[in-house]
Amino acid sequence: MNFLETVLGSGLRIATPIGFAALGETFSERAGVVNVQIEGMMLTGAFTGVLGAKYSGSAWVGLLCALLAGAAVAALHAVISIMLGADQIVSGIALNLLALGLTSFLLPVFFGDNTGIVAGLHVVDVPGLHDIPLIGPILFEQASTTYVLYAAIPFAAVVLYRTTWGLRVQACGENPHGADAVGVNVFRIRLEAVLLAGAMAGLGGGVLSLQGLRFFTDNMTQGRGFIALAAVIFGNWSPVRVALAAVFFGSIDALQLRLQATGVPIPGELLLILPYVAALVVLAGFVGRSRLPSQLAQAYRRG
Amino acid sequence: MSELLASRRVRWTLTVLLPPLAVAVALAIASGLIVASGHSVPHAFSALFDGAFGNRNNLGNTITKVIPLVILGLGIIIGIRAGLWNLGGDGQITMGGLGAIFVGLYLVESFPNYLAAPLVLIGGFVAGGLWGGIAGVLKAKRGITEVITTLLLNFVAFNVVKLLIERPPLLDTQAGFPQSRAIEANLPILLGGSQAHAGLTLALVLIGVVWLLISRTSFGLELRAVGLSAEAARVAGIRRSRRILQAMVISGGFAGVAGASEVLGLQHHLIADLSPGYGFTAFAVALLAAADPLLLLPSAVFFGALLSGGPLMEQKAGVPVEIVYATQGLTILLVVAAFALRSRLLRGLSIGTIAPPSPMTAISEEVAAG
């Protein structure tokens, strides 16, 4: 494998958890609800994924647990920010703290000293396709969850732009009073979108812990949820572009890891911050004044 | 008129009662978790209390947590008043520490302490303010939400400082682990036999300063107008983007002062972990205080005691110290949920009886209600 194949291939692997989370967040933000707790939902998913895989012996059961746990955290966010109308940012920060505290608190309770290695997701070469020069090794020598993400991207675009539900989601983020007036239940659509975001972020967290590493450590998401939030903005709230933004950030991370491994004479700290700096730079420079959903982070009240 | 007064009284009563109620419920849930994990609640709480207040040393340790939480909390309150969520406290503290070390090592090394220490604090303010200002510029000029940029900048600040203190000229070659050389300037110890330092005096003075700034100056009024409504601020002729930038710089500057005070009073060196999560704890402190500077101290004492008592609780009662962070999260959740519920109830009470309150007078209550 050459340098480019290695970087882009592992970039896709790193981008997969971020991609799932960012796709879900796209729907929620389109509906007008921001989930700063995406980091906490991923962390919860990473924890419950390992927990489920450990007790069932199956990575797929682990992923299901991760998905449900992410949705459960999202349900708390929905009650506080949608039903009660409290500030979404504050609720998100609180849930991040709660998820970080609870996963670290429960780690020794469930696992003792460490989780040990659990059943994980393995790389599956797609027959035929992975022989294609250049793109084969990059796109088709991935874990099965990455292939699920490939399918999820166009599916998300179709749901958002071509289904009644998707159009209602957009209406709730742009003009909730108008949507309400024509009979859309704004609270319900927002609840569904937030639960979707939670399930996808939880799934992303499960992929993070079960693909490759196959264990859980304290705070293992390391800001990936925040990168996912940046990817949603960089991708301008459009599923395909959001997914590409996630791949971009994943590739930057893969690049810095690769550079560290090859021993370039650049201090490790400067390489480590590359994904975060890249996120700041693209948000500052390449995005025009961002066109966010007009009612993003605004609580909806009837009347 | 009497209905208006009654409604005011209900509102005030709820404002005073809700935060302690939220704390009580959060502690009850935490107790449930302690029981479920097979530990004794009375044992855990007595160890926690002992660890926070049991002797001079432990009390002093709690005070060293209260100091950065108050100073940083003041910065967060200034941000909240201007409608900004500054989540970059950790990075701004660390950068403030870097500014403090730079001033302490290179600019004021031969000055007497009564001159050097204030200048080091100013160095912290400038460095933290510049770091917060990055998010301020991105928000004011490009419309990029500070919620994400401040979070991303935390990771950058941590690694930049780590990079700088791991090698000359800053590295303390005697230490055997990465930390900067020590600075001479210091904040004196207040409570003998403990680590409690004069940063406490500074924090109390700054509470008064911020209270005056917010509630008694036209600048504070304009900040609140910007936070309340972009449209209202525009109509009133306030230059919104300039005020947003100023608020982020001041907010980051306070975090920087907290970092400088950590260096001057406690660490004397700069370490990469200058802020063990104070940024988010201070966020909880500011919210529990309903973004009111005058309520900040009791709120900071509560969270500071949890932080300083936690390790002894783990050691004596076997309860993992991370329960403290879960309790912080629970407390914020319950506070915002309670205030949101309160404002719903009050809207129910006041329909048709009173005119909507003027934005300028209602801000202090409504900021807390979110």
Boltz contact constraints between the chains, C-beta under 6 A:
constraints:
  - contact:
      token1: [A, 80]
      token2: [B, 337]
      max_distance: 6.0
  - contact:
      token1: [A, 84]
      token2: [B, 337]
      max_distance: 6.0
  - contact:
      token1: [A, 84]
      token2: [B, 340]
      max_distance: 6.0
  - contact:
      token1: [A, 84]
      token2: [B, 341]
      max_distance: 6.0
  - contact:
      token1: [A, 85]
      token2: [B, 340]
      max_distance: 6.0
  - contact:
      token1: [A, 86]
      token2: [B, 336]
      max_distance: 6.0
  - contact:
      token1: [A, 86]
      token2: [B, 337]
      max_distance: 6.0
  - contact:
      token1: [A, 86]
      token2: [B, 340]
      max_distance: 6.0
  - contact:
      token1: [A, 86]
      token2: [B, 370]
      max_distance: 6.0
  - contact:
      token1: [A, 87]
      token2: [B, 370]
      max_distance: 6.0
  - contact:
      token1: [A, 89]
      token2: [B, 85]
      max_distance: 6.0
  - contact:
      token1: [A, 89]
      token2: [B, 147]
      max_distance: 6.0
  - contact:
      token1: [A, 90]
      token2: [B, 336]
      max_distance: 6.0
  - contact:
      token1: [A, 94]
      token2: [B, 329]
      max_distance: 6.0
  - contact:
      token1: [A, 94]
      token2: [B, 332]
      max_distance: 6.0
  - contact:
      token1: [A, 94]
      token2: [B, 333]
      max_distance: 6.0
  - contact:
      token1: [A, 97]
      token2: [B, 280]
      max_distance: 6.0
  - contact:
      token1: [A, 97]
      token2: [B, 325]
      max_distance: 6.0
  - contact:
      token1: [A, 97]
      token2: [B, 328]
      max_distance: 6.0
  - contact:
      token1: [A, 97]
      token2: [B, 329]
      max_distance: 6.0
  - contact:
      token1: [A, 98]
      token2: [B, 326]
      max_distance: 6.0
  - contact:
      token1: [A, 98]
      token2: [B, 329]
      max_distance: 6.0
  - contact:
      token1: [A, 100]
      token2: [B, 325]
      max_distance: 6.0
  - contact:
      token1: [A, 101]
      token2: [B, 322]
      max_distance: 6.0
  - contact:
      token1: [A, 101]
      token2: [B, 325]
      max_distance: 6.0
  - contact:
      token1: [A, 101]
      token2: [B, 326]
      max_distance: 6.0
  - contact:
      token1: [A, 101]
      token2: [B, 329]
      max_distance: 6.0
  - contact:
      token1: [A, 102]
      token2: [B, 326]
      max_distance: 6.0
  - contact:
      token1: [A, 104]
      token2: [B, 322]
      max_distance: 6.0
  - contact:
      token1: [A, 105]
      token2: [B, 320]
      max_distance: 6.0
  - contact:
      token1: [A, 105]
      token2: [B, 322]
      max_distance: 6.0
  - contact:
      token1: [A, 105]
      token2: [B, 323]
      max_distance: 6.0
  - contact:
      token1: [A, 105]
      token2: [B, 326]
      max_distance: 6.0
  - contact:
      token1: [A, 108]
      token2: [B, 320]
      max_distance: 6.0
  - contact:
      token1: [A, 109]
      token2: [B, 37]
      max_distance: 6.0
  - contact:
      token1: [A, 223]
      token2: [B, 155]
      max_distance: 6.0
  - contact:
      token1: [A, 226]
      token2: [B, 151]
      max_distance: 6.0
  - contact:
      token1: [A, 229]
      token2: [B, 148]
      max_distance: 6.0
  - contact:
      token1: [A, 230]
      token2: [B, 148]
      max_distance: 6.0
  - contact:
      token1: [A, 267]
      token2: [B, 163]
      max_distance: 6.0
  - contact:
      token1: [A, 269]
      token2: [B, 159]
      max_distance: 6.0
  - contact:
      token1: [A, 269]
      token2: [B, 162]
      max_distance: 6.0
  - contact:
      token1: [A, 269]
      token2: [B, 163]
      max_distance: 6.0
  - contact:
      token1: [A, 272]
      token2: [B, 159]
      max_distance: 6.0
  - contact:
      token1: [A, 273]
      token2: [B, 156]
      max_distance: 6.0
  - contact:
      token1: [A, 273]
      token2: [B, 159]
      max_distance: 6.0
  - contact:
      token1: [A, 276]
      token2: [B, 152]
      max_distance: 6.0
  - contact:
      token1: [A, 276]
      token2: [B, 155]
      max_distance: 6.0
  - contact:
      token1: [A, 276]
      token2: [B, 156]
      max_distance: 6.0
  - contact:
      token1: [A, 279]
      token2: [B, 152]
      max_distance: 6.0
  - contact:
      token1: [A, 280]
      token2: [B, 152]
      max_distance: 6.0
  - contact:
      token1: [A, 283]
      token2: [B, 144]
      max_distance: 6.0
  - contact:
      token1: [A, 284]
      token2: [B, 138]
      max_distance: 6.0
  - contact:
      token1: [A, 284]
      token2: [B, 142]
      max_distance: 6.0
  - contact:
      token1: [A, 289]
      token2: [B, 143]
      max_distance: 6.0
  - contact:
      token1: [A, 290]
      token2: [B, 143]
      max_distance: 6.0
